Amino acid sequence: MMETKSKAAVKPLVYRIGMILIISSFIVWVMPLGIPFLPISGKMKAISITSALVMAEVLFWVGALMVGKEAARKIRTALNPKNWKKKRNADRQDDGERENP
């Protein structure tokens, strides 16, 4: 019985940590936008931007492993700008169908 309780207690913690990692990965993705304005050398800026992008990807995929494949796919799809227009067009079609009948 104790093993069942410990597994149930660990899963939500792992899920929460995974979600925190995914959210932090999006924050790290935004950091390179401000790096060019810092008073550091060009070489250091290039290293910082590259490091931030690599770190963001690593954080996302480690978090995705922790929360599960399906949850990570939903988050990635929702935040992909290519899907925003599709979703908006689908919403407009649904609204048009509701108004016309």
Buried (B, 14 or more C-beta within 10 A) or exposed (E): EEEEEEEEEEEEEEBEBBBBBBBBBEEBBEBBEEBEEEEEEEEEBEEBBEBBBEBBEEBBBBBBEBBBEEBBEEBEEEEEEEEEEEEEEEEEEEEEEEEEE
